[in-house]
Amino acid sequence: MKHAWRSASFRVGLVVATALLCGLLFLHFGVLRARQHDIREKEVAWQSEQATVTLLTQMKQAQEDVSRVLTSLPTVSQLPQLSSFLSEEITAQHLPLPDVAYHSESIGIPGVVAVQTSLHLEGAYRNLRALMDVLERSPYFLVIQAVNLSRSHGDTSDVQMQLDLVSYMRES
């Protein structure tokens, strides 16, 4: 047993172990390193496109949001309900009903019009402010475009208010 390396079985085992080691080295350097390089290249490419993917995701979300807003807009056929809503809220705030002027115009979005409303009101400031609060939270998507306040004529503490509103509506 002194010279175990000279035995045939030991030499066969040594040849098999050497072959396995060579195979593992070939696998590591020939295949795995090449795959690691491919993976790094693909990861760099993916990272460079990540900004585009993020932007496309945000654009898709924005488009869905716009679509949701547009479908939730009231239709032009609901203009009488808007008029009734304004009258009811003005009366609820103990303000005299004013003459109301409506004007609609296209805004460049297909199927959507802006209905402009102009009101001239007079009353206590707190009532006028409460009316504005109700209008801002209305289901008619009212936007207050302009408010002009002035002191009423005479000895009253009332305030005059010119209120310009716009409501965005879908065409029928």
C-alpha positions as CSV (number, residue, x, y, z in Angstrom):
1,M,0.0,0.0,0.0
2,K,3.0,2.2,0.0
3,H,2.6,3.1,-3.5
4,A,-1.2,3.4,-3.8
5,W,-0.9,6.0,-6.5
6,R,0.6,3.2,-8.7
7,S,-2.5,1.0,-8.5
8,A,-4.8,0.9,-11.5
9,S,-8.0,1.8,-9.5
10,F,-6.3,4.8,-8.0
11,R,-5.2,6.0,-11.3
12,V,-8.7,5.5,-12.8
13,G,-10.1,7.5,-9.9
14,L,-7.5,10.2,-10.4
15,V,-8.4,10.3,-14.1
16,V,-12.1,10.5,-13.3
17,A,-11.6,13.2,-10.7
18,T,-9.4,15.2,-13.1
19,A,-12.0,14.8,-15.9
20,L,-14.7,16.0,-13.5
21,L,-12.6,19.0,-12.5
22,C,-11.9,19.9,-16.1
23,G,-15.6,19.5,-16.9
24,L,-16.5,21.8,-14.0
25,L,-13.9,24.4,-15.0
26,F,-15.2,24.3,-18.6
27,L,-18.7,24.7,-17.4
28,H,-17.7,27.6,-15.2
29,F,-15.6,29.5,-17.7
30,G,-17.2,28.4,-20.9
31,V,-20.8,28.5,-20.1
32,L,-21.5,30.2,-16.7
33,R,-19.3,33.2,-17.4
34,A,-20.9,33.7,-20.8
35,R,-24.3,33.5,-19.2
36,Q,-23.3,35.9,-16.4
37,H,-22.2,38.4,-19.1
38,D,-25.5,37.9,-21.0
39,I,-27.4,38.5,-17.8
40,R,-25.5,41.7,-17.0
41,E,-26.1,43.0,-20.5
42,K,-29.8,42.3,-20.3
43,E,-30.0,43.8,-16.8
44,V,-28.4,47.0,-18.1
45,A,-30.8,47.1,-21.1
46,W,-33.8,46.5,-18.7
47,Q,-32.6,49.3,-16.5
48,S,-32.3,51.7,-19.4
49,E,-35.8,50.9,-20.5
50,Q,-37.2,51.1,-16.9
51,A,-37.8,54.9,-17.3
52,T,-39.8,54.2,-20.5
53,V,-41.9,51.5,-18.8
54,T,-42.6,53.8,-15.9
55,L,-43.6,56.6,-18.2
56,L,-45.9,54.4,-20.2
57,T,-47.5,53.1,-17.0
58,Q,-48.1,56.7,-15.8
59,M,-49.5,57.6,-19.2
60,K,-51.9,54.7,-19.1
61,Q,-53.0,55.7,-15.6
62,A,-53.5,59.3,-16.8
63,Q,-55.6,58.1,-19.7
64,E,-57.8,56.0,-17.5
65,D,-58.2,58.9,-15.1
66,V,-59.3,61.3,-17.9
67,S,-61.7,58.6,-19.2
68,R,-63.2,58.2,-15.8
69,V,-63.6,62.0,-15.3
70,L,-65.2,62.4,-18.8
71,T,-67.7,59.6,-18.2
72,S,-68.6,61.1,-14.8
73,L,-69.5,64.5,-16.3
74,P,-73.1,65.4,-16.4
75,T,-74.7,65.7,-19.9
76,V,-75.9,68.9,-21.5
77,S,-79.5,67.5,-21.2
78,Q,-79.0,68.0,-17.4
79,L,-78.7,71.7,-17.8
80,P,-82.3,72.2,-16.4
81,Q,-81.2,70.3,-13.3
82,L,-78.2,72.5,-13.0
83,S,-80.4,75.6,-13.2
84,S,-82.7,74.1,-10.5
85,F,-79.7,73.2,-8.3
86,L,-78.4,76.8,-8.5
87,S,-81.9,78.2,-7.7
88,E,-82.4,75.9,-4.7
89,E,-78.9,76.6,-3.3
90,I,-79.3,80.4,-3.7
91,T,-82.7,80.2,-1.9
92,A,-81.3,77.9,0.8
93,Q,-78.7,80.6,1.6
94,H,-81.5,83.3,2.0
95,L,-80.4,85.2,-1.1
96,P,-82.7,86.7,-3.7
97,L,-82.8,84.8,-7.0
98,P,-80.8,86.7,-9.6
99,D,-81.1,86.8,-13.3
100,V,-78.9,84.0,-14.6
101,A,-77.1,84.0,-18.0
102,Y,-75.9,80.7,-19.5
103,H,-73.5,80.4,-22.4
104,S,-72.0,77.2,-23.8
105,E,-68.9,76.8,-25.9
106,S,-66.7,74.0,-27.2
107,I,-63.4,73.6,-25.3
108,G,-61.4,71.5,-27.8
109,I,-62.2,68.1,-26.1
110,P,-64.4,66.1,-28.4
111,G,-67.9,65.6,-26.8
112,V,-67.3,68.1,-24.0
113,V,-68.6,71.6,-23.7
114,A,-68.2,74.3,-21.1
115,V,-71.4,75.9,-19.8
116,Q,-70.6,79.3,-18.4
117,T,-72.9,80.8,-15.8
118,S,-72.9,84.4,-14.6
119,L,-74.7,85.3,-11.4
120,H,-75.1,88.7,-9.7
121,L,-76.0,88.2,-6.1
122,E,-76.5,90.4,-3.1
123,G,-76.6,89.4,0.6
124,A,-74.7,88.8,3.8
125,Y,-71.1,87.8,3.2
126,R,-71.4,84.6,5.2
127,N,-74.4,83.5,3.1
128,L,-72.5,84.3,-0.1
129,R,-69.5,82.3,1.2
130,A,-71.7,79.4,2.2
131,L,-73.2,79.4,-1.3
132,M,-69.7,79.3,-2.9
133,D,-68.8,76.3,-0.6
134,V,-71.9,74.4,-1.8
135,L,-71.2,75.2,-5.4
136,E,-67.5,74.0,-5.2
137,R,-68.7,70.6,-3.9
138,S,-71.6,70.2,-6.3
139,P,-72.1,67.1,-8.5
140,Y,-72.1,69.4,-11.6
141,F,-68.3,69.8,-11.7
142,L,-68.7,73.6,-11.2
143,V,-65.5,75.6,-11.3
144,I,-65.5,79.2,-9.9
145,Q,-63.8,81.3,-12.6
146,A,-64.2,84.7,-11.1
147,V,-65.5,86.4,-8.0
148,N,-66.0,90.1,-7.6
149,L,-67.1,91.5,-4.3
150,S,-68.2,95.1,-3.6
151,R,-70.1,96.9,-0.9
152,S,-73.8,97.2,-1.4
153,H,-75.3,100.6,-2.0
154,G,-77.1,102.1,1.0
155,D,-76.8,101.6,4.7
156,T,-76.9,97.8,4.7
157,S,-74.0,95.5,5.6
158,D,-74.8,93.4,2.5
159,V,-72.2,92.6,-0.1
160,Q,-72.7,92.4,-3.9
161,M,-71.0,89.5,-5.6
162,Q,-70.5,88.8,-9.3
163,L,-69.9,85.1,-9.6
164,D,-68.7,83.5,-12.9
165,L,-69.0,79.7,-13.0
166,V,-68.2,77.1,-15.6
167,S,-69.6,73.6,-15.6
168,Y,-68.1,71.0,-18.0
169,M,-70.7,68.7,-19.6
170,R,-70.8,65.9,-22.1
171,E,-72.8,66.6,-25.2
172,S,-75.9,64.5,-25.5
